[in-house]
Amino acid sequence: MPELPDVEIFRRYLDATSLHQSIERVRAEVDVLKDISVRRFEKTLKGKSFEGTRRHGKYAFVSLGEAPWLLLHFGMTGFLKYYKNNEKAPSHVRVLFTFQNGYHLAYSCQRKLGRVKLVDDPARFVRSQGLGPDALDPDLGADAFKQAIKGFGGSVKSALMNQQLIAGIGNIYSDEILYQAGIFPKQPVAQMDEKILDRLYEAVKEVLMTAIDVQADPEQLPDTYIIPWRHGEGRCPRDGSPIERLKVSGRSSYYCPQCQSSGRQN
């Protein structure tokens, strides 16, 4: 599923390709639209232009210059593609914006698990969903981060993936964050001291920013990252130990038992 780095890349891509262009036509499929009919959605967007973007966690918001805002959630397989020639169109286009300059912006989502809707105000939507602060919010300092997760009664992996605590981190990047911080995925948050929490906070910022810098391409991540080795019979890029897998909150988690011994119960 696209996580914060992916959605931030999509947001920047839209900024770089599709702002300030009059929308000539809109085509949408009902399967991905939420709380609005196809007809009303297309009518609302036609003649408008995208004037700016925001992101909170895994949600992207696109300004139309005035309310409402366009909300994009990418589900498991969603992405954006800007193109002119139809032969370059992606598969599984669920929403298509055609601009007066002849270019198109496609919202593609193979498994139809994403959603597209109109919202009056991004901040109000964030509150309505009970989302915690964005993981890369400049105002989310170490103290605020620790305050957000300290009272959580489960494992640190579950805390990182809980969007009501911190928004934007999912299964893949929580594995990397914990690997970089040297923390066992099932360690209870309640048993983590200030030093470990500080280490976790620094890893959150470093991993997410690094992923954005390399366009969320696993092959471009530093050699010391575990993501490229999460599948098959991968080995720890630091000490060569076999990477192990366990279940946390129903999700497969990959970790190095040697590097991530902090909090591990033997």
C-alpha positions, 0 to 999 in steps of 0.5 A: 500500500502506498505509504507517506513517502509514496503519497508525498511523491505523488503530491509533488508529481501533481504539483510539477505537472498539473497545476494551473491548467483548466480542466476541460473534461472529467471521466470517473468510475463510480467504484472509487468515488465516495459520497458523490455521484459520478455526474456531480463529481464531473460537473464540479471539477469541469472548468476548474484548475488545480491550484495547490496541494497538501498531504496528511499521512496517506491522503493527498488534498488538491486545492481547486482555488476554493472549496471543495478540495479534491481528496486522493487516497491510493489504496493498495495500487493507486498512482498518478500518470500525466501524459498526452498521447493515449498510447502512454495511458496507464491501465486501470484508469479510474479517474481521468482529468483532461486539460485544455492543453491536451494533456491528461492526468490519470488516477490509476488504481488496479484493485479499486481500493483507493478512494476519490472524493470532495471535502470542504476542508482538509483539516476538518477531514483529518479530524473527522478521521481521527488521524494523528499528526503527520509523521513528517509534520515540522511541528512533530518534535521528539517530545510530541512524538513520544507523547503521541505513542507513550500511552499505547498499550501494544507493540511498537510496530502496531503503534507506528502503523496506528494512523490515530497516533501518527499518520503516514507509516505503514507495514513496509516503512515501520519495518525499516524504521525499527531496523534502523532504530535497532528495536524488536517489532513486538517490544511493548511501547510501555517498556521503552525508555526515553533513550529508545524512544528518542532513537525511534523518533530519529529513525522515523524522520530519517527513513521517511525523508530518505525514501522520499529522496530516492522516489521510494525506489527500494533499489535506490535505498542505502545499502544499510536498509533492510527493505530490499531484503524483506523477501525470500531468503534475505540477509541483514545488510549489516551482519549477514544474519538471516532475516526473520519474519513474524506476525504483528497485528496480522501483518508480516514483519521482517527484522534482524534478530541480531541487530534488533535485540532491544526489547526481544524476549528470549 
